[in-house]
């Protein structure tokens, strides 16, 4: 149960980060607050869109799915349901693989790091670890 609670909390934080990046990408926010790093360079690169959709929107959708499924898994009748644990682990694995791809692009193609992207990568990695541990524990 504690792993699902952690997944829900992390997914909510990830959803906020991804929404911030998506709102910037679609022009709702005028300036990206990054401090140091190359956030705007990364967000305006040709890799910031996939199949005509901003990559940040994939993050919004992914984190939202993890949040909703994780939240459903906290309800009493689903608390022991292994299928939800497997579904969370599968979705988290897809998100983690996508995160690895995006991190590779940042490091080895763009040679630039976005702090928000690093935060999202850390969040997704933690979700993935918790979700996989939740499946292997059962």
Backbone torsions as a table, in degrees:
resi	resn	phi	psi	omega
1	UNK	NA	-39.4	-177.5
2	UNK	-65.3	-32.6	178.4
3	UNK	-66.8	-41.9	178.6
4	UNK	-65.6	-37.9	176.5
5	UNK	-63.0	-41.4	177.6
6	UNK	-63.8	-41.5	179.3
7	UNK	-62.4	-43.0	179.7
8	UNK	-62.4	-46.3	179.9
9	UNK	-64.2	-47.0	178.9
10	UNK	-63.0	-40.6	179.1
11	UNK	-63.5	-36.4	177.7
12	UNK	-65.0	-44.5	178.1
13	UNK	-64.6	-43.4	177.2
14	UNK	-61.1	-38.5	177.5
15	UNK	-61.8	-40.4	178.0
16	UNK	-65.2	-43.7	178.9
17	UNK	-63.4	-48.8	-178.7
18	UNK	-63.6	-38.4	178.1
19	UNK	-64.0	-41.4	177.4
20	UNK	-58.8	-47.8	-179.7
21	UNK	-66.7	-37.1	179.7
22	UNK	-68.1	-42.8	178.5
23	UNK	-62.0	-36.5	174.9
24	UNK	-64.9	-46.1	-175.7
25	UNK	-61.6	-36.9	-178.7
26	UNK	-88.9	3.3	172.6
27	UNK	91.8	6.8	179.1
28	UNK	-73.2	-37.0	177.2
29	UNK	-100.5	134.9	-176.9
30	UNK	-78.6	-35.8	-175.3
31	UNK	-137.7	138.5	179.5
32	UNK	-88.5	123.5	179.4
33	UNK	-87.1	109.1	-175.4
34	UNK	-123.7	-25.9	-175.4
35	UNK	80.4	-92.1	175.2
36	UNK	-117.7	165.3	-179.3
37	UNK	106.5	-171.4	-175.3
38	UNK	-124.2	48.1	-175.6
39	UNK	-57.3	-49.1	-177.5
40	UNK	-65.7	-37.5	178.0
41	UNK	-62.0	-45.4	179.4
42	UNK	-64.7	-45.6	-176.0
43	UNK	-70.4	-19.5	178.8
44	UNK	-105.0	3.5	179.6
45	UNK	-72.8	167.3	179.5
46	UNK	-68.5	-15.2	179.6
47	UNK	-86.4	-2.9	-179.3
48	UNK	-80.5	-4.2	174.6
49	UNK	-124.8	141.7	177.0
50	UNK	-133.4	118.8	-177.6
51	UNK	57.9	36.3	177.6
52	UNK	79.3	5.5	-179.0
53	UNK	-118.4	135.1	177.3
54	UNK	-57.9	135.0	179.6
55	UNK	-56.7	-35.8	179.8
56	UNK	-60.7	-31.2	178.2
57	UNK	-68.5	-34.7	173.9
58	UNK	-60.5	-37.9	175.9
59	UNK	-63.9	-43.9	177.6
60	UNK	-57.9	-49.0	-178.6
61	UNK	-64.3	-43.9	-178.6
62	UNK	-65.1	-47.9	178.6
63	UNK	-64.5	-37.2	178.5
64	UNK	-63.3	-42.9	177.7
65	UNK	-62.9	-45.3	179.0
66	UNK	-61.8	-39.7	178.9
67	UNK	-62.9	-50.0	-176.8
68	UNK	-65.6	-45.0	-179.4
69	UNK	-67.7	-40.9	176.8
70	UNK	-63.5	-40.4	178.5
71	UNK	-64.9	-42.1	177.1
72	UNK	-61.7	-35.8	-179.8
73	UNK	-69.8	-12.1	177.2
74	UNK	-84.7	-16.4	179.1
75	UNK	-68.5	142.3	-173.9
76	UNK	-48.4	-45.8	-175.5
77	UNK	-72.0	-17.7	178.6
78	UNK	-105.9	-1.5	-173.4
79	UNK	-57.5	-37.5	-178.7
80	UNK	-100.3	7.7	-175.6
81	UNK	-75.1	113.7	-179.1
82	UNK	-66.8	-30.5	-179.1
83	UNK	-60.1	-38.5	177.6
84	UNK	-66.8	-38.2	177.4
85	UNK	-63.8	-42.2	178.8
86	UNK	-66.6	-41.6	178.6
87	UNK	-63.4	-44.2	177.0
88	UNK	-60.5	-43.0	179.8
89	UNK	-65.7	-39.5	179.3
90	UNK	-65.1	-47.6	179.0
91	UNK	-64.3	-40.9	178.5
92	UNK	-65.0	-34.7	178.1
93	UNK	-66.9	-40.8	175.4
94	UNK	-62.5	-46.1	178.4
95	UNK	-62.1	-40.6	179.7
96	UNK	-66.4	-42.5	178.2
97	UNK	-62.5	-41.8	178.1
98	UNK	-64.3	-38.8	177.0
99	UNK	-62.2	-43.0	177.8
100	UNK	-60.7	-42.7	177.9
101	UNK	-60.8	-48.2	-178.3
102	UNK	-65.3	-37.9	177.7
103	UNK	-65.8	-39.4	175.7
104	UNK	-59.2	-46.0	179.3
105	UNK	-58.9	-46.4	-179.9
106	UNK	-59.8	-49.1	-173.2
107	UNK	-74.9	-43.4	-168.4
108	UNK	-108.6	-13.9	178.2
109	UNK	-108.6	-53.6	-178.4
110	UNK	-84.1	-23.8	-175.9
111	UNK	53.7	45.3	-178.3
112	UNK	-147.5	148.3	-179.3
113	UNK	-122.5	132.8	174.2
114	UNK	-106.4	123.0	-179.9
115	UNK	-57.9	-40.6	-179.6
116	UNK	-65.7	-36.8	177.9
117	UNK	-67.9	-39.1	177.0
118	UNK	-64.0	-41.7	177.6
119	UNK	-61.5	-44.5	178.5
120	UNK	-63.4	-40.1	178.7
121	UNK	-63.1	-41.4	178.6
122	UNK	-65.2	-41.2	179.0
123	UNK	-63.7	-47.5	-178.8
124	UNK	-64.8	-37.0	177.6
125	UNK	-63.5	-42.1	178.0
126	UNK	-65.5	-40.5	177.4
127	UNK	-62.2	-45.9	-179.6
128	UNK	-59.8	-46.2	-179.6
129	UNK	-61.6	-43.4	179.0
130	UNK	-66.3	-40.8	-178.3
131	UNK	-68.9	-42.7	178.7
132	UNK	-67.0	-39.7	177.1
133	UNK	-63.5	-34.9	178.6
134	UNK	-66.2	-32.5	178.1
135	UNK	-77.9	-45.3	-175.5
136	UNK	-70.6	-23.0	178.9
137	UNK	-69.4	-31.2	-174.6
138	UNK	-83.3	NA	NA
